Each structure stands twice: as C-alpha cells, then as structure tokens.
Amino acid sequence: MRVAACQLNSRQDKSANITMALALLDRAADAGADLAVLPEYVDYLGTDDGALMAAEAIPGGEASQRLAAKARARGMWVLAGSIHARVGSSRRCANTSLLFDRDGQLVARYEKIHLFDVRIDGHVDYRESDTVMGGHEVVTADIEGVTVGLSICYDLRFPELYRLQALAGARLFLVPAAFTLQTGRDHWELLLRARAVENQCFLVGAGQIGTSIPGKACYGHSMVVDPWGRVLASSTDEIGMVVADLDLDHQNRLRSEFPVLANRRGDVYALAVHPRKRNDST
C-alpha cells in the first residue's frame, strides 16, 4: 500500500482551503498513492465564529462533496482529515474525519473524542469544547483488507484509544492533526513513533503548517512511521505532501518475531470498550 500525508496551511477561506487540498490530492494520485490523508480542520482554521459558520451538513456540504468527487475522479482512497460537521441546530459542531473509497463513497466517519482544552501560560490557549462536541465511538475501517484506526490530533496523547484499535485488528493508524507549534516541537514525532511502536502499526500523521490567525501557529512535519518506529517519510516546513510504501509482509514478520500484542496480560487488565468497524456512512 502506498500512502501520502498531505500538509496544508488552512486559513479562513473555506473554498480556497478545499481547492488547495484538491491540488495536493492530485499530486498524491500522480505519485501513485492508494490512500491520501489530509490534516485536521482541512476546511477552515480561524476564529470560533468563523468555524461555526464553516460547519456543514454531512453528506451534502461543500467540503465533503468536493473531496468525495476527487477520490472518485482519481480512483484513490481519501481521508478528509477532519472538517467541521454541523450537528442539528446546536451552537457546537463535530470535528469529523471522513473516509472515502476509490468510488468516492463515504465508508466511515469518526468524531474526535478528546477535545483540546489546554492553557499553557504564554504559549497555548485553546478551548475546543467551546465550539465542538466530543465524539463517543472508537472507529476502525477496512481499506481493501487492511484495518485502519481513525483518530484526530489531541487523541494522540491517549494511548488506550490506539490499543483498542490494534486489538480490533488495526494495522495502520491515520492521524490528521493541527498540532500547535509550541507542543509539536517536543511531542509530535515522539507521540507518533510511540503509538506505532507499542502497537506495531504503521502510522500516517498529516498536519497543518503555518499560521491561520495571529497567535495560532501549527507545527506541520507530516510523516509516515513504520511498526518499528522508523520514519519512512517526513515533510519539510511548507505546504506539500510525502509518500511512502507500507511493507505489510514486514509487519507480519515483526509481529510474529516480537509478539507484543500476543504477550498482553488480558487476565490482569482489560479495556472495556470495543471498537466498531465502520463500512458504511452511518
């Protein structure tokens, strides 16, 4: 499987953001990618009021329709990183990942579970829950026989989510993100590689880069990591994309020779929630 991690600098113009995302998807398709992963909030990054204005119904919204059409036109799987999804008449939306197959059909959706409510004096001040409703479901999906786990950004700091996905058969984690510049410098690569190593999974981390509004800068450094924790591809500090080939046979050998998941002590400890595999748009 060839995967692409696409890196954007989304700002406050939704149509322009989607147009840039479509251009990167074309580049990924031209590079032979089977799957392209876009970053978190690919549709809009800016003010809270603007984010709520950008929220759309799924299906039928501008972002989901245009990204689905591109997946169909290029015959490629696309993870539409995340977009702002309208939730009825609520004053909050859902931070939602959408997975489209080669025919542009929506086969899975995931709503971000862990919301970024963090304040580090002088560096970071975010309260995502002011505008976003947290999800309640652990989601895996099937991509042509390969089980993938869906998560978004801040989820990366909660290893139990990824262990549940691995126990459900995940071989690849997809992590669209908009990691802050301040936290990303020290934690982004560390966390990506840790989640890959401890679950012996491939991982695609697709990030936002640059500034959306003054004081809100993203770290970027999108990358693909293998089950041994090696970085197979990493982006530069600019808009663009990187590709890497996933050697699934190598993963099989590693899991056989170094059976971390099999050596778990389920008789001593257990995780109570079991993920659902999503093969439809519900």
N, C-alpha and C positions, 0 to 999 in steps of 0.2 A: 504494500500500500504506500503510495506517495502522498504526503501531506504538505500543506502550505499554511504557514502562520502569517496572517496579514496585519500590518501595523498602520494605523491611521492617526490623524490629528483631527478628530471630530470637534466641531465648534457649534455655533448657534444657528447655522443654516442647514436645516434637515435635508433638503433636496440636494444641496451641494455635498453633504456628507455621504449620502447614498450614492451619488454619482462617482465620488472617489472610491468608495467601496467596490462598486461595479468594475471600475478600471483595474483595481487590484485583483479581483476575481478573474478578469480576463488574463492578467499576467500569470496567475496561478494555473489556469487552464492551459495556457500556452506552454507552461513548464511541465505539463503532464500530470498535474495533481489530480488524485482521485477525490480528495477531500480538502476543502479550504476553510480555515477558521478565521472569522473576523473578531475584533475586540468587543469588549463591553461597551454599551451605550454607543453603538456604531451610528445610531440615528441622530443623537443630539447630546452635546455636553455644553453646559452653561448654567444659567440661573435656574432656581427651583421652579419659578413660574413658567419659564420657557420650557422646561422639561415636561410639565403637566400639559402645556399647550401642544407639545410634540407627540404626546401619547396617542396611540391609535388602536382601533379595534383589530383583533386577530380572529379569523383572516379578514382581508379586505383593505388593510391600511397600505399607505404608500410604500413604506419600507418593506413590509413582508411581501407585497405583490412584486415589487421590482427585484428583490433578491431571489424570490422563487423563480421568476422568469429567467434570470441569469443562470441559475442552476440548470434549468431545463434547456436553455439555449446552448450551454457549454457541456451538457451531459456530465455534470460534476456534482458530488455531494457538497453542500454548503452549510456550515453552522453560522447562522446570522448572529454572531457573538451574543449581544443582547440588545433589545430595543425596549422602549417604554410602551407597555401594553395597557390600554385602558381597562379599568375594572368597574363596569357599570357606571353609576353616577358618583362614585367615590372621588374625594379630593386627593386620593393617592392612586398611584399606578402600580404595575408589577414590572420588575426588572426581569425580562423574559428572554431566554435563549430559544431559538427556533432552528430545528434541523430539517433541511430539505434534501430529498434524494435526487438522483440524476434526472428524474422526470419533473422536478420542481414541486413534488408533493410534500406537504408538511407531515413528517413521520414522528416527530417528538417535539415536546416543548418542556422547558424547565424554568421554574420561577425561583430566583435567588432566595436561598433560605436565610443566610446570615447577612444582616444589614450593617453597613459600615457607619456605626455611630461612635466616632472616635474624636477625642480632642487632646492634642499634644501641644502644650503652650508654645506659641511662637512658631509652630511648624505646620500642624494639621488641625483643621476644624471642620468636620463633616458630621452631618446627622441625616443619613439616608432615609431613616424611618419617617422623617417629616413628610416625604413625598412618595414613599414606596411601601407597599405591603409585602411582608415576608412570605415566601412560599412554605409549603408543608410536605413536600414529597421528594424523596430521593429517586432520581431518574437515571436509568440506563436505556440504551437503544442499540439496535442491531444495524451495522453497516456492512452489508454483504458478508455476513458470517463473523464479523468482528464486533464484540460487545464493547460499547464505549460508555463512559460515565460523564454526565453533564454537571458542570458547576460554573460559578461565576466569581472571579476576583476574591473578595474577602473570605469566601468559602475555603480558600486555600489554607487558611490558618486553623482549620478544624479537621484533623486527620481522620476522625471517625467516619466522616462522610465518604472519604475515598476508600476506607477499608470496607465499608458496606458495599460500595460499588464493586470492589475487587472480589468480594465474597459472592457477589451476584454474577461473576464471570467477566468483569471488565478487563480488557487488555490494553485499553487506551483511554486516557483522561483528556478531556477537552476543557481548557480553562481560558475563556475570554476574560479580559481584565482591563481596568483603568487604574493600575496601581499608582499611588502618589509618588512623586519624585523623592520625597523625604524617606518614605518607608521602603520604596523599591530598591534604593541603593544598597541596603543591607539585607533585605529579606526576600526579594522576588526570586532570584535564582536559587537561593538556599531552600526556599519552600518548594519550588517546583521540583528540584532534584530529590528532596527528601520524600515527597509524595510518590515520585517514580520509584525510588529505591525500595521503600518499605513495602510497596505493593507489587513490585516487579512489573510495572506497567510502563508503556510509552506514554508520553505526555506532550500535548501541544499547548503552549501558552502564547496567546495573541493579545498584545497590549496596545493601549493608546500611547501616543508620544506627544510631547509639546504641551502648550498652554491653550486652554479653552477660554477662560476668562482670567483676569489678573488674580494672581494668588492661587490658581488651580492648575498645577503642572503635573503631567503624567510621566512615568519613568520609561516606558517602552521596553526595549530589549526583549522582543518576542523571540521565542526559541522552541526547539523540539528536543526532547530529552528521551534517552532510551532507558530500559529497565535496570541498567547498571548505574544509572545516574550520569551518564556521559551526555554532554550537549552535542547533538548531531548537527544543529544549525542555530545560528543566532543573528539577529538583525543589528544593523547599525542604528545610530540615533537620528533616524529620519523616516519619513513615510516610505513604505515598501513592503516586501514580503520575502520570506525564505522558504525553501523546500527541503524535505529530507525523505528518504525511503525507510520504511519500517520493516525490519527483518523479523517476521513473526516466527520463523523457524529458530532463530537465535533466542527469542523469548521463550519458546518451548524448551530448549535445551537448558537455559538458565533456571527455569522453574523446576526442571527435573533434577538438576545437579545441586541446586541450592533451594530446597523446598520450604521457603519461609512461610507461605500461606498454609501448607500442609502441617507445619510444625506448631501452629497455633494451639493454645490450650483452651478449647471451647468448653471443656468441663470445669474450668476455673473461672472464666469470664465469658461474657456474651454481649453482643449488641442486639437490642431488641427489635429494631426496625429493619424490615427487609425491603429493598428497592423493588420497584415495579419496572419491568422492561416496557418501554413505550414504542409501539409500532403503528401508532395512529396519531391523529391530530388532536385528540381529546386530552 
